Structure formats: C-alpha cells, structure tokens
Amino acid sequence: MLWFQKAVMKSRLSVLAALATLVFAGLPAQTLDKEVHSRARSVVFIALGECLLKTGKISQETLDEGYVKFHKKYPYIKSAFEWASNSRNGQEAVKAISPYLGADCAGLLNDEQAMKIMMPYLK
C-alpha cells in the first residue's frame, strides 16, 4: 500500500488525523535535515488536504479542523507548515506533488519518489 493510502480510506476527520502520523512516517528522519523533513511533511499534508477538499471527500471545515489537529500533534512543525503555505517554494512544492496524489487522492508514489519530486523546492 502506498505512503498514505490507508489514511485516505478512513472517513473525514480521521483521514486528516491519520495523515498527520502517516505523512512520511516511514522515511528515516536521520536521512534528512530536520527542517527539510518537516517541510516535506507539511507540503504533503497541505497537498493531500487540498486534494480531498477538491474531490469533495472533506469540507473546508473538516480541513481546517485537520490543520488544527496537525499543529497540536506536531507543534515543532509550525514554521515548516507556514513555509509550505506561504512561501513561493512551498507553494511550488505543493503544486509539484499534487498531480501524484491521483484522482482519488490515494497517492501514486512511494516516499523516495515523492522526495525526489519535492526536494528542489524544500531547501
């Protein structure tokens, strides 16, 4: 099963709650700079949230609640999330990875492939 496919099969809030733990959970943190890892996690979380919203699988309210839960579970990632949301490179990374989520937002890549796509934007 792909890197967040299990999460997509769950419903509404549980989807976003599960994503917070599944997004790049399998990727060894020691192989990446901590900030790069946090940025990658944030980019994928944002891209997946947007995909689920666009496909009607969740509402804007559910997405917003998911963001709050994400920040509570990972408070150390706040600056990376803000970077992914507001910086040009962060937004470009979200755009770059989004097509690889697929029409059902289940993901078409493994962690290594996703990182290769996002890495030019993460530093």
C-alpha positions in Angstrom: 0.0 0.0 0.0 1.3 3.5 -0.9 2.5 6.0 1.7 -0.8 7.4 2.8 -3.3 5.2 1.0 -4.5 3.7 4.3 -5.4 7.2 5.6 -7.4 8.0 2.5 -9.7 5.0 3.1 -10.7 6.4 6.5 -13.5 9.0 6.9 -13.4 12.8 7.3 -11.6 13.9 10.4 -10.0 10.5 10.9 -8.4 11.0 7.4 -6.6 14.1 8.4 -5.8 12.8 11.9 -4.3 9.7 10.4 -2.4 11.8 7.8 -0.6 13.6 10.5 1.0 10.4 11.5 1.4 8.7 8.1 2.9 11.5 6.1 6.5 10.4 5.6 6.3 8.3 8.8 8.3 5.6 7.0 11.1 7.9 5.9 14.1 7.8 8.3 14.4 11.3 9.8 18.1 10.9 10.1 18.5 10.8 6.3 17.1 14.3 6.0 17.8 17.6 7.7 15.1 18.1 10.3 13.7 21.2 8.6 13.6 19.6 5.2 11.8 16.6 6.7 9.3 19.0 8.4 8.8 20.9 5.2 8.2 17.7 3.2 5.7 16.5 5.7 3.8 19.9 5.6 3.8 20.0 1.8 2.3 16.6 1.5 -0.3 17.3 4.3 -1.3 20.5 2.5 -1.5 18.9 -0.9 -3.5 16.0 0.4 -5.9 18.2 2.2 -6.4 20.3 -0.9 -7.0 17.1 -3.0 -9.5 15.8 -0.5 -11.3 19.1 -0.5 -11.4 19.4 -4.3 -12.8 15.9 -4.7 -15.5 16.5 -2.1 -14.2 13.9 0.3 -14.0 16.5 3.1 -15.4 20.0 3.7 -13.4 23.2 4.3 -14.4 23.0 7.9 -13.0 19.5 8.2 -9.8 20.5 6.5 -9.4 23.5 8.9 -10.0 21.2 11.9 -7.4 18.8 10.4 -4.9 21.6 10.3 -5.5 22.4 13.9 -5.1 18.8 14.9 -1.9 18.6 12.8 -0.4 21.6 14.6 -1.4 20.2 18.0 0.2 16.9 17.3 3.3 18.4 15.7 3.9 21.8 17.3 7.5 21.8 16.2 6.4 21.8 12.6 4.6 25.1 12.7 7.3 27.1 10.9 7.6 24.5 8.2 3.9 24.5 7.7 3.9 28.3 7.4 6.7 28.0 4.9 4.8 25.4 2.9 1.6 27.6 3.0 3.1 31.0 2.3 6.5 30.8 0.5 6.9 30.6 -3.2 8.9 27.4 -2.9 6.4 25.8 -0.5 3.6 26.6 -2.9 5.6 25.2 -5.8 6.3 22.0 -3.9 2.6 21.6 -3.2 1.9 22.1 -6.9 4.7 19.7 -7.9 3.4 16.8 -5.7 -0.3 17.3 -6.2 -0.6 15.5 -9.6 0.9 12.4 -8.0 -1.9 12.1 -5.5 -4.2 10.8 -8.2 -7.8 11.4 -8.8 -8.8 9.6 -5.6 -6.1 11.3 -3.5 -4.6 7.8 -2.7 -1.1 8.6 -3.9 0.8 7.1 -6.8 4.4 7.4 -5.3 6.4 5.9 -2.5 8.3 8.1 -0.1 11.5 8.1 -2.1 9.8 9.1 -5.3 7.9 11.9 -3.6 11.0 13.3 -2.0 12.8 13.4 -5.4 9.9 15.5 -6.8 9.8 17.9 -3.8 13.5 18.1 -3.0 14.3 21.0 -5.4 11.8 23.2 -3.5 12.5 22.2 0.1 15.8 23.9 0.7 
